Amino acid sequence: MNRGARFLSRNPYSLEVMKEHQFTTNGQYDSIFNKACSAYEAHKRTSYADRAHKIDRMADIIERRKRECATSVTREMGKPLSVAFEEMERVIRYCRFYAKNGEKFLEPQYVEAEAEKAYIRFEPVGTVFSIQPWNTPFW
């Protein structure tokens, strides 16, 4: 890829250029990935209470900045503002739900087996890379 290659973000209604971006280089990807791996090593040792607090804090930030977030979704994806606000409410609700209930979902699940004791246990396994659909940036 051309080192100076750029792409444009456009308003889907007016096609007005909102921002010009430079493509990420392989070296930048490597740096980002290495930082993510380091963060994983630290994060996997945190308690669920600490993780839940972070999820709640994320919900607080989105709630405080709801208008800004919804406006961004409208501008970048062309969703009606009312739909973007509903999306922010849903994201806040999901964050709160998983902060409150997520630990239960991660509890070991005991299963019947020939062994004396058998269970499924959920543990961190590494850095997860996820590409979200363009029209649901907060999911």
Buried (B, 14 or more C-beta within 10 A) or exposed (E): EEEEEEEEEEBEEEEEEEEEEEEEEEEEEEEEEEEBEEEBEEBEEEEEEEBBEEBBEBBEEBBEEBEEBBBBBBBBBEBEEEBBBEBBBEBBEBBBEBBEEEBEEBEEEEEEEEEEEEEEEEEEEEBEEEEEEEEEBBE
